[in-house]
Amino acid sequence: MRGTHLAQLREVPVGLADTLDVVAGFDDALTNGFGRVGERDGAALAAFAHAFVGTPLADPVAAAVAAITAGSVTPEHLGALAGARSALLGAAHDALLTQFDTAAARARSPWTAPAVRPAEALPALAGARAWWHEVAVAGWRGVDHELLSSAASTVEAALAVPALRRLAVLLDGLTAELRACAPIATMAEVPARRWADLWARGVLLTEGTQVTDEAPRVSGRLLPLGVDLHVHDTAVQVQLHAVLEPTGGGQPRLVRTAVAAAKVATIVGPAVWRLLSAHPMLLTALAEQRALTVTDLPLHGGDLGWVDDRVQLDEPADPFATARVLLPAAVAATTAPLDRHPTAIGEPVLIEGTPLRDEDGTLAIEVDGERVVLAVDRLPAAGPLTAELVAASSACLGLLRWDDGRWQLQPFAVRATVKRRTVQAHNGDWACGVTDPKVAKDEARAGDAVAVLRERAGRLLRR
C-alpha cells in the first residue's frame, strides 16, 4: 500500500465510537451478571435496546431486556441478545472494511446466503445452551469452579459429534481460560469484550441451524502470502493467506485455509508445528516457500477447505512477488454474517517503507509521510520473526487489522538487510523444523515435549 492509501485510513468511520460504547455497556452488564441488574447496568441494557429501534431486532431485543430487568431471562432471550450484539459489531466490521476496500481499491465478491435447515435436537446442544444461560445469569465475576466443572460433560458430548466440534473447541478453550483466571471475582480487570465475544458466539452456535448447500469446488494454483498462527493452551491453528489462480483462467482470488490440532499448555514455541505433522504438503510449502496445486477443494466464501490428498507441491513462489504482482488484482470474499467483527478483519497487504520507533517504544512503518503501527506483540514464538528483525526491514508483508482504535499491521514476513545481506523471514519458515542453530539447540536442550506426551499416551492406551 502507498502512503496515499494509508492516509485514507486516518478517519474513524461515523458512528463507530458510539456503537462500541453501546456494546461495552452490554459487556459490563454481562460481567456483573443478568441475575442482578443494578441501576447502571439497567441503563446500559436500555441503551442497547434503543440502538435497535426501527430495525427488525427491536421487539425481540426490547423483550429480552425487559425480561432481564424483571429477573426472568430465558435462553431464547439470550439468543436474541447475542444476535443483536453480533449485529452491532457486524455493522462496525462492515464500516471498517468498506474504509479499507476504498483505500486499497480491493474488489470484493458479494456474499450468497447458503440454504439452511434446523439442526438435529442433540443433548449436547441443549447442555451447551443451558451452560451459556447459567454463565449469563451469574456473570463473569460469578463464575466458580462448580460452574466450570459442569461444562466438562457438555464438551465431551459435543466433541463426539462432528457438526459440533467448533462449539466444543470454543467451550473447552473458554473454560480453560476462565479456570486459569480463577477466582475471577477478585480480578482487578476482567477482559469483558473478549469473553463476551466468545459468549455471544457460543450462544449463536447453539441456536441450531445446519448448512444444506454443498460448497462449490475449486481447482488451481495456490500461491501463499503468509501464515497467521493462533496458539491457545488447548489448541493451535495455522491459517494460511494465499492467492488462488483458478484452473482455466479467471480473476485470481484472495483465500485463506487453515488446519488445527488440539494441544496442552506445555507445548509452546516451535514445538507446535509437530502437532500438525498430518499435513506434510502444507508444512513443506510453508518451509520451502512453494506454490501448491489444489484439486476440487471446497470453498466457503473466502475459506478454502483443506484436504491433504487433493494437494500437490508446485514450484517455488516468492510471497513478496506474489503480493506485488497478483494481490492488487485479487478479488476478496465478503465475510459471512456470523464472522463479522472488527477483530476478525485481517487483510493481507504489502507495505514497503522504513520502520521507526517512537519515544514510547511503539514501532511503526512510514510511507510517504504516513505511518502505520506494527503489531509486533502479535509475532508468534513458533517462527523466526522478531521485533528487532521487523525494525530492520525494508518491506513488510502482513495483515492489516483494526485494534485499539487504529489500523495496525501484523507482520508475517519481512525483507531486511542483515550484515549487508538481504534476507527474508516468514512465520512459516520453521514449519518443518527450526533453521536457527541457536534456537534449535535450545529446543534440543528442552526436549521434545510432543514426543514425550505421545509416548505417555501410548503407554496408557496399552494398559
C-alpha positions, 0 to 999 in steps of 0.5 A: 500500500502507498502512503496515499492509501494509508492516509485514507485510513486516518478517519474513524468511520461515523458512528463507530465510537458510539456503537462500541460504547453501546456494546461495552455497556452490554459487556459490563452488564454481562460481567456483573451478571443478568441475575442482578441488574443494578441501576447502571447496568439497567441503563446500559441494557436500555441503551442497547435496546434503543440502538435497535429501534426501527430495525427488525431486532427491536421487539425481540431485543426490547423483550429480552431486556425487559425480561432481564430487568424483571429477573426472568431471562430465558435462553431464547432471550439470550439468543436474541441478545447475542444476535443483536450484539453480533449485529452491532459489531457486524455493522462496525466490521462492515464500516471498517472494511468498506474504509479499507476496500476504498483505500486499497481499491480491493474488489470484493465478491458479494456474499450468497446466503447458503440454504439452511435447515434446523439442526438435529435436537442433540443433548449436547446442544441443549447442555451447551445452551443451558451452560451459556444461560447459567454463565449469563445469569451469574456473570463473569465475576460469578463464575466458580469452579462448580460452574466450570466443572459442569461444562466438562460433560457438555464438551465431551458430548459435543466433541463426539459429534462432528457438526459440533466440534467448533462449539466444543473447541470454543467451550473447552478453550473458554473454560480453560481460560476462565479456570486459569483466571480463577477466582475471577471475582477478585480480578482487578480487570476482567477482559469483558469484550473478549469473553463476551465475544466468545459468549455471544458466539457460543450462544449463536452456535447453539441456536441450531441451524445446519448448512444444506448447500454443498460448497462449490469446488475449486481447482488451481494454483495456490500461491501463499502470502503468509501464515497467521498462527493462533496458539491457545493452551488447548489448541493451535491453528495455522491459517494460511493467506494465499492467492488462488489462480483458478484452473482455466483462467479467471480473476485470481482470488484472495483465500485463506485455509487453515488446519488445527490440532488440539494441544496442552499448555506445555507445548509452546514455541516451535514445538507446535508445528509437530502437532500438525505433522498430518499435513506434510504438503502444507508444512513443506510449502510453508518451509520451502516457500512453494506454490501448491496445486489444489484439486476440487477443494471446497470453498466457503466464501473466502475459506478454502477447505483443506484436504491433504490428498487433493494437494500437490507441491508446485514450484517455488513462489516468492510471497513478496512477488506474489503480493506485488504482482497478483494481490492488487488484482485479487478479488476478496470474499465478503465475510459471512454474517456470523464472522463479522467483527472488527477483530476478525478483519485481517487483510493481507497487504504489502507495505514497503517503507522504513520502520521507526520507533517512537519515544514510547517504544511503539514501532511503526512503518512510514510511507510517504509521510504516513505511518502505520503501527506494527503489531509486533506483540502479535509475532508468534514464538513458533517462527523466526520473526522478531521485533528487532528483525521487523525494525530492520526491514525494508518491506513488510508483508502482513495483515492489516487489522483494526485494534485499539482504535487504529489500523495496525499491521501484523507482520508475517514476513519481512525483507531486511538487510542483515550484515549487508545481506538481504534476507527474508523471514516468514512465520512459516519458515520453521514449519518443518523444523527450526533453521536457527542453530541457536534456537534449535539447540535450545529446543534440543536442550528442552526436549521434545515435549510432543514426543514425550506426551505421545509416548505417555499416551501410548503407554496408557492406551496399552494398559 
